[in-house]
Amino acid sequence: AETWGRTPGSLAAAAVPQLVRRLADPDPNVRKAAQKPFQELRGTGAIGDMGLAVAPVVPDLDKQLCDEDWLQREAAARAAGGLGCVAAPLLPRLLAAVADSS
């Protein structure tokens, strides 16, 4: 059912890309603050199709995985890990990062 022209999950789905970007923040406090709402939205099913909601952020995470700052790369890898199969396009970059000894 619609309320004021919006479906119930539309607001939740709109928040997901911003939450994922926060999950990839190098500041652990920002990541921690984003984790609970993201998990709650994911767990309740309010998001709908997770792939559609998260897809716009995958290219951003891909870029962050190449960042010079290791904290940024680690945060992006952790965020990608929380996305499940939606993060499949990031696997080559993640595997290369694991193999990198620097």
ABEGO torsion letter per residue (X at the ends): XBBGGBBAAAAAAAAAAAAAAAAABABAAAAAAAAAAAAAAAAAGAAEBAAAAAAAAAAAAAAAAABABAAAAAAAAAAAAAAEAAAAAAAAAAAAAAABAX
